[in-house]
């Protein structure tokens, strides 16, 4: 299935990505991912919604920098996941797809 432009998602990506580029002109894709890693640790420690938002905003900035539609990639991966077989949760409650 082909996923075209989703105006709302793509507009958010453009607005947030453009702002981040102006605010953090020295950032690189690598530095954005390093920052993302730090924010994920904060999210794991707190579980707060604002930490979720920080993580999403950094992923949006990364997608903007790398010039791909985060929406399109999410939808493609969602379709893949819908067609996978899933195992049982591990001791941490994590369920992964069955690797065949």
C-alpha positions in Angstrom: 0.0 0.0 0.0 1.2 3.5 -0.8 0.9 6.2 1.8 0.7 9.7 0.4 0.9 13.0 2.1 -1.0 13.4 5.3 -1.4 17.2 5.6 -1.8 17.3 9.4 1.2 15.1 10.2 3.4 16.6 7.5 2.5 20.1 8.5 3.5 19.3 12.1 6.7 17.8 11.0 7.5 20.9 8.8 6.6 23.4 11.6 8.5 21.5 14.4 11.4 20.6 12.1 11.8 24.2 10.8 11.7 25.6 14.3 14.3 23.1 15.5 16.6 23.9 12.6 16.5 27.6 13.5 16.8 27.0 17.2 19.6 24.4 17.0 21.5 25.2 13.8 24.5 23.1 14.9 22.5 20.0 15.4 23.2 16.9 13.3 21.2 13.7 12.9 23.6 12.1 15.3 23.2 14.8 17.9 19.4 14.6 17.6 19.5 10.9 18.3 21.9 11.3 21.2 19.5 13.9 22.7 16.6 11.4 22.0 18.5 8.7 24.0 18.7 11.1 27.0 15.0 11.9 26.7 14.0 8.2 26.6 15.9 7.7 29.8 14.0 10.6 31.4 10.7 9.0 30.1 11.6 5.6 31.5 12.4 7.3 34.9 9.3 9.5 35.1 6.6 8.2 32.7 5.4 11.8 32.3 3.5 12.8 29.2 5.8 15.8 28.6 8.7 13.3 28.3 6.7 11.4 25.7 6.3 14.7 23.8 10.0 15.5 24.0 10.8 12.1 22.5 8.3 12.6 19.7 9.6 16.1 18.9 13.1 14.8 18.6 12.0 12.0 16.3 10.2 14.6 14.2 13.3 16.8 14.1 15.4 13.7 13.0 12.9 12.9 10.2 12.9 16.5 9.1 16.8 16.5 9.0 16.9 13.3 7.1 14.1 14.5 4.7 11.6 11.6 5.1 8.0 11.6 6.1 7.6 10.2 9.6 3.9 9.7 8.9 4.7 7.5 5.8 7.3 5.5 7.7 4.9 4.9 10.7 2.1 3.7 8.4 4.5 1.4 6.4 5.8 -0.1 9.7 2.3 -0.4 11.2 1.2 -2.4 8.1 4.2 -4.7 8.5 3.4 -5.1 12.2 -0.2 -5.9 11.5 0.9 -8.8 9.3 3.4 -10.3 11.8 2.9 -13.1 14.2 3.6 -12.1 17.8 5.1 -14.2 20.6 4.3 -14.2 24.3 5.4 -11.5 26.6 8.9 -11.9 28.3 9.6 -11.4 32.0 9.4 -7.6 31.5 6.1 -7.8 29.6 7.7 -7.1 26.2 6.1 -8.9 23.3 8.2 -9.3 20.1 7.3 -10.6 16.7 8.2 -14.2 15.9 11.3 -14.4 13.8 10.9 -17.0 11.1 
